[in-house]
Amino acid sequence: MTTSTAAEPQAPAPRQRRLQTEIPGPASRALQERRANAVAAGVASTLPAYITSATGGLLTDADGNVLIDFGSGIAVTSVGHSAPEVVDRVREQAGLFTHTCFMVTPYEGYVEVCEALGELTPGDHAKKSVLFNSGAEAVENAVKIARTATGRQAVVVFDHAYHGRTNLTMGMTAKSVPYKHGFGPFAPEVYRVPGSYPYRDGLAGPEAARQAIDRIEKQIGGDQVAAVVLEPIQGEGGFIEPAPGFLPAISSWCKANGVVFVADEVQTGFCRTGNWFASEHEDVIPDLVCTAKGIAGGLPLAAVTGRAELLDAVGAGGLGGTYGGNPIACAAALGAIETMRSDGLAGSAKRIEDLVLPRLRALATETGVIGDVRGRGAMLAAEFVNPGTNEPDADLTKRIAAACHAQGVVVLTCGTYGNVVRLLPPLSLSNELLDEGLAVLEYAIRTEARK
């Protein structure tokens, strides 16, 4: 707790937010009661305000409250809710056909998405892609591709990583509760090594990479590793941005040892960090790139894109799935990519970074409860700690998030220690809405830090 003689912070008045009831209101609470009787308890919701419509960066709930969205459905609606180009293309495609299964009778949309991914992902080598439904599917299939191409089995992942909820990707994910607890045993031949967490390890990037590589070589053997899989900026683990030099060093080691370097860009991809892909910040060219989330404006679509010889190492029929590359999802992806290009959303992500980071850093100095402010583009975070230490303060983090929710701003938490507030606003969010949402967050931090 902190004390201050400064005047009490004043709650910002709603402008484009609209608070007609408490949040959640009576209509949402009634829906929550219905849910309790019908929906599995294992499915949790951050804020049980039931949404009836959404546009841009605003969500309208069943009680008529209008919320500012700083979560984008966990980095999915990067182009904004109900983006016109996405909606138009989805509507047109739904009127033509909704499904044939690309493995049965193919269609042009799937090919067009794969062509776009080949153009957009890092590197000018020959590339191919395969489409799936979720990020976890993409990661799991990247491992399948790497194992087939190399004839090796071991997969290396990192501390604080999150890669999904399938059996294999649970084994690749670091945090136990809620993602892994009670669900084992997990797939074998997955090995975890230290990553780069500058706020907590204090290591320069090359030094952190040497530590990881030493562990790999001593405990696994470089000639046994099929793939190294990492997030260029870790997501669920706490929006951890590795120290400069870490990613290039790991990538170089992989190349020297015949190891497939897999970038899990599920959360960082599609302009989220200010470039099309976060690997580009240090000119790293992955062998395989896994994408999902922001690819299709809210529809389920994922992909593995990479070196053509790796993708083609798998025999015919070895990759696919009934719904992978669904025609409506492909139409949505083409609309989302066109919107990102035409609206310059990579630049918008940098605009958001320039507006948010100085305010969070000022709050860190003022309150003493923020140990680290970090991130790129519109993938930003504040890590909360007990003042004067780096001891995680998960309780304060929960209170801050709850206070924002009560005032109509959707923020998310994350981190191995549960002490990080993360911001993932739509890249199209206006400065006015961004300012209003930040004012609510600032008020919540100042208020809760005093308690």
MARVEXMI-198620 format. One line per field, with one value per residue (C-alpha): residue in three letters; residue number from 1; x, y, z. Coordinates in steps of 0.5 Angstrom, whole numbers, padded with zeros to 4 digits, always signed. Example, Ala and Ser with C-alpha at 12.3 -4.5 7.8 and 13.67 -1.06 7.14 Angstrom:
BEGIN
rest: (ALA/SER)
nr: (1/2)
px: (+0025/+0027)
py: (-0009/-0002)
pz: (+0016/+0014)
// end
This chain:
BEGIN
rest: (MET/THR/THR/SER/THR/ALA/ALA/GLU/PRO/GLN/ALA/PRO/ALA/PRO/ARG/GLN/ARG/ARG/LEU/GLN/THR/GLU/ILE/PRO/GLY/PRO/ALA/SER/ARG/ALA/LEU/GLN/GLU/ARG/ARG/ALA/ASN/ALA/VAL/ALA/ALA/GLY/VAL/ALA/SER/THR/LEU/PRO/ALA/TYR/ILE/THR/SER/ALA/THR/GLY/GLY/LEU/LEU/THR/ASP/ALA/ASP/GLY/ASN/VAL/LEU/ILE/ASP/PHE/GLY/SER/GLY/ILE/ALA/VAL/THR/SER/VAL/GLY/HIS/SER/ALA/PRO/GLU/VAL/VAL/ASP/ARG/VAL/ARG/GLU/GLN/ALA/GLY/LEU/PHE/THR/HIS/THR/CYS/PHE/MET/VAL/THR/PRO/TYR/GLU/GLY/TYR/VAL/GLU/VAL/CYS/GLU/ALA/LEU/GLY/GLU/LEU/THR/PRO/GLY/ASP/HIS/ALA/LYS/LYS/SER/VAL/LEU/PHE/ASN/SER/GLY/ALA/GLU/ALA/VAL/GLU/ASN/ALA/VAL/LYS/ILE/ALA/ARG/THR/ALA/THR/GLY/ARG/GLN/ALA/VAL/VAL/VAL/PHE/ASP/HIS/ALA/TYR/HIS/GLY/ARG/THR/ASN/LEU/THR/MET/GLY/MET/THR/ALA/LYS/SER/VAL/PRO/TYR/LYS/HIS/GLY/PHE/GLY/PRO/PHE/ALA/PRO/GLU/VAL/TYR/ARG/VAL/PRO/GLY/SER/TYR/PRO/TYR/ARG/ASP/GLY/LEU/ALA/GLY/PRO/GLU/ALA/ALA/ARG/GLN/ALA/ILE/ASP/ARG/ILE/GLU/LYS/GLN/ILE/GLY/GLY/ASP/GLN/VAL/ALA/ALA/VAL/VAL/LEU/GLU/PRO/ILE/GLN/GLY/GLU/GLY/GLY/PHE/ILE/GLU/PRO/ALA/PRO/GLY/PHE/LEU/PRO/ALA/ILE/SER/SER/TRP/CYS/LYS/ALA/ASN/GLY/VAL/VAL/PHE/VAL/ALA/ASP/GLU/VAL/GLN/THR/GLY/PHE/CYS/ARG/THR/GLY/ASN/TRP/PHE/ALA/SER/GLU/HIS/GLU/ASP/VAL/ILE/PRO/ASP/LEU/VAL/CYS/THR/ALA/LYS/GLY/ILE/ALA/GLY/GLY/LEU/PRO/LEU/ALA/ALA/VAL/THR/GLY/ARG/ALA/GLU/LEU/LEU/ASP/ALA/VAL/GLY/ALA/GLY/GLY/LEU/GLY/GLY/THR/TYR/GLY/GLY/ASN/PRO/ILE/ALA/CYS/ALA/ALA/ALA/LEU/GLY/ALA/ILE/GLU/THR/MET/ARG/SER/ASP/GLY/LEU/ALA/GLY/SER/ALA/LYS/ARG/ILE/GLU/ASP/LEU/VAL/LEU/PRO/ARG/LEU/ARG/ALA/LEU/ALA/THR/GLU/THR/GLY/VAL/ILE/GLY/ASP/VAL/ARG/GLY/ARG/GLY/ALA/MET/LEU/ALA/ALA/GLU/PHE/VAL/ASN/PRO/GLY/THR/ASN/GLU/PRO/ASP/ALA/ASP/LEU/THR/LYS/ARG/ILE/ALA/ALA/ALA/CYS/HIS/ALA/GLN/GLY/VAL/VAL/VAL/LEU/THR/CYS/GLY/THR/TYR/GLY/ASN/VAL/VAL/ARG/LEU/LEU/PRO/PRO/LEU/SER/LEU/SER/ASN/GLU/LEU/LEU/ASP/GLU/GLY/LEU/ALA/VAL/LEU/GLU/TYR/ALA/ILE/ARG/THR/GLU/ALA/ARG/LYS)
nr: (1/2/3/4/5/6/7/8/9/10/11/12/13/14/15/16/17/18/19/20/21/22/23/24/25/26/27/28/29/30/31/32/33/34/35/36/37/38/39/40/41/42/43/44/45/46/47/48/49/50/51/52/53/54/55/56/57/58/59/60/61/62/63/64/65/66/67/68/69/70/71/72/73/74/75/76/77/78/79/80/81/82/83/84/85/86/87/88/89/90/91/92/93/94/95/96/97/98/99/100/101/102/103/104/105/106/107/108/109/110/111/112/113/114/115/116/117/118/119/120/121/122/123/124/125/126/127/128/129/130/131/132/133/134/135/136/137/138/139/140/141/142/143/144/145/146/147/148/149/150/151/152/153/154/155/156/157/158/159/160/161/162/163/164/165/166/167/168/169/170/171/172/173/174/175/176/177/178/179/180/181/182/183/184/185/186/187/188/189/190/191/192/193/194/195/196/197/198/199/200/201/202/203/204/205/206/207/208/209/210/211/212/213/214/215/216/217/218/219/220/221/222/223/224/225/226/227/228/229/230/231/232/233/234/235/236/237/238/239/240/241/242/243/244/245/246/247/248/249/250/251/252/253/254/255/256/257/258/259/260/261/262/263/264/265/266/267/268/269/270/271/272/273/274/275/276/277/278/279/280/281/282/283/284/285/286/287/288/289/290/291/292/293/294/295/296/297/298/299/300/301/302/303/304/305/306/307/308/309/310/311/312/313/314/315/316/317/318/319/320/321/322/323/324/325/326/327/328/329/330/331/332/333/334/335/336/337/338/339/340/341/342/343/344/345/346/347/348/349/350/351/352/353/354/355/356/357/358/359/360/361/362/363/364/365/366/367/368/369/370/371/372/373/374/375/376/377/378/379/380/381/382/383/384/385/386/387/388/389/390/391/392/393/394/395/396/397/398/399/400/401/402/403/404/405/406/407/408/409/410/411/412/413/414/415/416/417/418/419/420/421/422/423/424/425/426/427/428/429/430/431/432/433/434/435/436/437/438/439/440/441/442/443/444/445/446/447/448/449/450/451)
px: (+0000/+0002/+0000/+0000/-0002/-0004/-0012/-0016/-0017/-0023/-0027/-0027/-0034/-0037/-0036/-0037/-0038/-0045/-0046/-0054/-0053/-0048/-0044/-0046/-0053/-0060/-0060/-0053/-0054/-0060/-0056/-0051/-0056/-0058/-0051/-0050/-0055/-0053/-0045/-0039/-0036/-0029/-0031/-0029/-0031/-0027/-0033/-0040/-0043/-0047/-0045/-0051/-0047/-0040/-0037/-0030/-0028/-0034/-0038/-0046/-0049/-0055/-0057/-0055/-0048/-0043/-0036/-0029/-0026/-0018/-0018/-0020/-0023/-0015/-0012/-0017/-0021/-0015/-0019/-0024/-0031/-0036/-0030/-0034/-0029/-0030/-0037/-0038/-0034/-0037/-0044/-0042/-0039/-0044/-0049/-0045/-0043/-0041/-0037/-0035/-0028/-0022/-0020/-0026/-0027/-0023/-0024/-0020/-0021/-0016/-0011/-0012/-0010/-0004/-0002/-0003/+0001/+0007/+0007/+0007/+0011/+0018/+0023/+0023/+0024/+0019/+0014/+0007/+0002/-0003/-0010/-0013/-0018/-0014/-0007/-0006/-0008/-0003/+0003/+0001/+0002/+0008/+0011/+0009/+0012/+0019/+0019/+0017/+0022/+0028/+0027/+0028/+0023/+0025/+0021/+0024/+0020/+0021/+0019/+0013/+0011/+0003/+0002/-0005/-0010/-0009/-0005/+0001/+0001/-0001/+0005/+0009/+0005/+0009/+0003/+0000/-0007/-0011/-0009/-0006/-0007/-0011/-0010/-0004/+0000/+0002/+0006/+0013/+0019/+0018/+0023/+0023/+0029/+0030/+0028/+0029/+0025/+0029/+0025/+0027/+0033/+0037/+0041/+0042/+0039/+0046/+0047/+0040/+0041/+0047/+0044/+0038/+0043/+0047/+0041/+0039/+0046/+0047/+0041/+0038/+0043/+0043/+0042/+0036/+0032/+0027/+0024/+0025/+0018/+0018/+0013/+0017/+0014/+0010/+0003/-0001/+0006/+0006/+0007/+0015/+0019/+0026/+0032/+0035/+0039/+0036/+0031/+0037/+0042/+0037/+0035/+0042/+0044/+0038/+0040/+0047/+0044/+0039/+0033/+0027/+0026/+0018/+0015/+0009/+0006/-0001/-0002/+0003/+0002/-0002/+0000/-0001/+0006/+0007/+0010/+0006/+0010/+0014/+0020/+0021/+0023/+0030/+0030/+0029/+0026/+0023/+0023/+0015/+0011/+0004/-0002/-0009/-0013/-0012/-0012/-0019/-0023/-0026/-0028/-0024/-0018/-0010/-0004/+0003/+0007/+0014/+0019/+0016/+0021/+0019/+0011/+0012/+0016/+0009/+0006/-0001/-0006/-0002/-0004/-0011/-0018/-0025/-0026/-0019/-0019/-0027/-0029/-0033/-0027/-0022/-0027/-0026/-0019/-0018/-0022/-0018/-0012/-0014/-0017/-0010/-0006/-0011/-0012/-0004/-0006/+0001/+0002/-0004/-0001/+0005/+0001/-0002/+0004/+0006/+0000/+0000/+0007/+0009/+0002/+0004/+0011/+0009/+0004/+0010/+0014/+0008/+0005/+0011/+0006/+0008/+0015/+0015/+0012/+0013/+0011/+0011/+0005/-0002/+0001/+0003/+0003/+0004/+0007/+0004/+0009/+0009/+0013/+0020/+0021/+0019/+0015/+0009/+0002/-0004/-0009/-0008/-0008/-0015/-0017/-0015/-0018/-0025/-0025/-0024/-0029/-0034/-0033/-0034/-0027/-0025/-0018/-0015/-0010/-0004/+0003/+0006/+0005/-0002/+0000/+0000/-0005/-0005/-0008/-0010/-0014/-0017/-0011/-0017/-0019/-0019/-0015/-0021/-0023/-0016/-0016/-0022/-0020/-0013/-0017/-0021/-0015/-0011/-0016/-0017/-0009/-0009/-0015/-0013/-0006/-0008/-0011)
py: (+0000/+0007/+0014/+0021/+0028/+0029/+0031/+0025/+0023/+0024/+0019/+0021/+0023/+0018/+0021/+0016/+0010/+0010/+0007/+0006/+0001/-0002/-0007/-0013/-0010/-0014/-0016/-0019/-0022/-0026/-0029/-0031/-0035/-0038/-0040/-0043/-0048/-0049/-0048/-0052/-0049/-0049/-0044/-0037/-0030/-0024/-0019/-0022/-0016/-0020/-0016/-0015/-0011/-0008/-0003/+0000/+0000/+0000/-0006/-0005/-0010/-0013/-0007/-0001/+0000/+0002/+0000/+0002/-0005/-0005/-0013/-0014/-0021/-0022/-0019/-0022/-0016/-0011/-0008/-0006/-0009/-0010/-0007/-0006/-0009/-0016/-0015/-0014/-0020/-0025/-0023/-0024/-0031/-0033/-0032/-0036/-0042/-0043/-0050/-0055/-0057/-0055/-0062/-0065/-0059/-0053/-0046/-0039/-0036/-0041/-0040/-0032/-0032/-0037/-0032/-0026/-0030/-0031/-0024/-0021/-0026/-0024/-0027/-0027/-0034/-0039/-0040/-0044/-0044/-0049/-0046/-0049/-0046/-0044/-0042/-0048/-0052/-0048/-0049/-0056/-0057/-0053/-0058/-0064/-0061/-0059/-0067/-0069/-0065/-0066/-0073/-0071/-0071/-0066/-0059/-0053/-0048/-0043/-0041/-0036/-0039/-0040/-0044/-0047/-0052/-0058/-0064/-0062/-0055/-0055/-0059/-0053/-0048/-0046/-0044/-0049/-0046/-0046/-0048/-0055/-0057/-0064/-0065/-0069/-0073/-0069/-0071/-0073/-0070/-0062/-0059/-0052/-0047/-0040/-0035/-0027/-0023/-0017/-0014/-0020/-0023/-0017/-0020/-0017/-0021/-0025/-0027/-0030/-0033/-0036/-0039/-0042/-0045/-0048/-0051/-0054/-0057/-0060/-0063/-0065/-0064/-0060/-0065/-0068/-0062/-0061/-0054/-0049/-0045/-0038/-0032/-0026/-0022/-0027/-0026/-0030/-0030/-0023/-0019/-0020/-0017/-0020/-0016/-0014/-0019/-0025/-0027/-0026/-0031/-0036/-0036/-0036/-0042/-0046/-0045/-0047/-0054/-0055/-0054/-0051/-0044/-0043/-0036/-0037/-0030/-0032/-0026/-0021/-0022/-0017/-0011/-0011/-0009/-0004/-0008/-0014/-0019/-0018/-0022/-0016/-0011/-0015/-0017/-0024/-0029/-0035/-0042/-0043/-0037/-0039/-0034/-0034/-0028/-0022/-0025/-0025/-0020/-0024/-0031/-0037/-0038/-0040/-0041/-0044/-0041/-0042/-0045/-0049/-0055/-0055/-0055/-0060/-0065/-0068/-0072/-0071/-0072/-0071/-0064/-0061/-0061/-0061/-0053/-0051/-0045/-0045/-0040/-0035/-0034/-0034/-0028/-0025/-0025/-0022/-0016/-0016/-0016/-0011/-0006/-0007/-0005/+0001/+0004/+0003/+0000/-0002/+0006/+0006/+0001/+0006/+0011/+0008/+0006/+0013/+0015/+0010/+0009/+0016/+0016/+0009/+0011/+0017/+0013/+0008/+0014/+0017/+0011/+0006/+0000/-0001/-0005/-0005/-0002/-0005/-0007/-0005/-0002/-0004/-0010/-0006/-0008/-0006/-0010/-0009/-0010/-0009/-0002/-0002/-0009/-0013/-0018/-0019/-0016/-0020/-0018/-0010/-0012/-0016/-0010/-0005/-0009/-0010/-0002/-0001/-0006/-0003/+0004/+0001/+0000/-0008/-0009/-0016/-0019/-0024/-0026/-0032/-0029/-0026/-0019/-0016/-0011/-0012/-0007/-0010/-0004/-0005/-0002/+0003/+0006/+0013/+0018/+0020/+0013/+0011/+0018/+0016/+0009/+0011/+0016/+0011/+0006/+0012/+0013/+0006/+0005/+0011/+0010/+0002/+0004/+0008/+0002)
pz: (+0000/-0001/+0002/-0001/+0001/-0006/-0007/-0008/-0016/-0019/-0023/-0031/-0033/-0039/-0046/-0051/-0045/-0043/-0036/-0035/-0030/-0026/-0029/-0030/-0030/-0029/-0036/-0036/-0029/-0032/-0037/-0032/-0029/-0035/-0037/-0030/-0032/-0039/-0040/-0037/-0031/-0033/-0038/-0035/-0037/-0035/-0035/-0035/-0039/-0044/-0051/-0056/-0061/-0062/-0067/-0068/-0061/-0057/-0054/-0052/-0047/-0046/-0041/-0046/-0043/-0048/-0046/-0049/-0051/-0049/-0050/-0058/-0056/-0054/-0060/-0065/-0067/-0069/-0075/-0070/-0069/-0075/-0080/-0086/-0091/-0086/-0086/-0093/-0095/-0090/-0092/-0100/-0099/-0094/-0100/-0104/-0100/-0093/-0093/-0098/-0094/-0098/-0098/-0102/-0107/-0106/-0107/-0109/-0102/-0099/-0104/-0104/-0096/-0097/-0103/-0098/-0092/-0097/-0098/-0091/-0087/-0086/-0091/-0099/-0100/-0103/-0098/-0097/-0092/-0089/-0086/-0079/-0074/-0068/-0065/-0062/-0068/-0072/-0067/-0066/-0074/-0074/-0069/-0074/-0080/-0076/-0074/-0081/-0084/-0079/-0077/-0070/-0064/-0059/-0058/-0054/-0051/-0046/-0039/-0039/-0045/-0048/-0054/-0053/-0050/-0054/-0051/-0054/-0053/-0046/-0045/-0049/-0044/-0038/-0033/-0029/-0027/-0030/-0037/-0035/-0028/-0027/-0035/-0036/-0038/-0043/-0050/-0049/-0052/-0050/-0046/-0043/-0042/-0039/-0044/-0043/-0038/-0037/-0031/-0027/-0030/-0031/-0037/-0044/-0050/-0052/-0045/-0044/-0051/-0048/-0042/-0046/-0051/-0046/-0043/-0050/-0051/-0045/-0043/-0050/-0055/-0061/-0066/-0063/-0063/-0069/-0067/-0062/-0061/-0058/-0058/-0060/-0055/-0050/-0049/-0043/-0040/-0038/-0045/-0044/-0049/-0050/-0049/-0056/-0059/-0056/-0062/-0067/-0063/-0062/-0069/-0071/-0067/-0070/-0077/-0075/-0072/-0077/-0072/-0075/-0072/-0070/-0069/-0065/-0068/-0066/-0061/-0064/-0071/-0076/-0074/-0067/-0065/-0070/-0076/-0079/-0075/-0069/-0071/-0076/-0070/-0070/-0077/-0075/-0081/-0078/-0082/-0080/-0077/-0073/-0074/-0072/-0067/-0071/-0078/-0080/-0076/-0071/-0075/-0073/-0078/-0077/-0081/-0081/-0086/-0088/-0092/-0098/-0097/-0090/-0091/-0097/-0093/-0090/-0095/-0098/-0093/-0087/-0086/-0086/-0082/-0084/-0082/-0083/-0088/-0088/-0094/-0090/-0085/-0091/-0094/-0087/-0087/-0094/-0091/-0085/-0089/-0094/-0088/-0085/-0091/-0093/-0086/-0085/-0078/-0077/-0076/-0072/-0067/-0066/-0065/-0059/-0057/-0057/-0053/-0048/-0046/-0043/-0039/-0036/-0034/-0031/-0027/-0025/-0022/-0019/-0015/-0014/-0015/-0023/-0023/-0031/-0037/-0043/-0050/-0057/-0061/-0059/-0054/-0048/-0041/-0034/-0028/-0021/-0015/-0008/-0007/-0007/-0009/-0015/-0011/-0015/-0013/-0016/-0011/-0013/-0021/-0020/-0016/-0022/-0027/-0023/-0022/-0030/-0031/-0026/-0030/-0037/-0040/-0041/-0039/-0039/-0034/-0035/-0033/-0029/-0023/-0025/-0024/-0031/-0034/-0041/-0046/-0053/-0056/-0063/-0068/-0071/-0064/-0064/-0060/-0056/-0054/-0052/-0048/-0044/-0043/-0040/-0036/-0033/-0032/-0029/-0024/-0022/-0021/-0017/-0013/-0011/-0010/-0004/-0001)
// end
